[in-house]
Amino acid sequence: MTRKEEIIYATLELASEYGLKAVSLAQISDKVGIKKTVAV
């Protein structure tokens, strides 16, 4: 499965549970395992 597919499936899974309007990018990235980086 590609990274794009992982993100899409995670989004669909979260949206089915909480509703699409309630899903944030932070929730999606946490589910997929994408870490936030801070530029200095």
Secondary structure, DSSP 8 states (H G I E B T S, - for coil): --HHHHHHHHHHHHHHHH-GGG--HHHHHHHHT-------
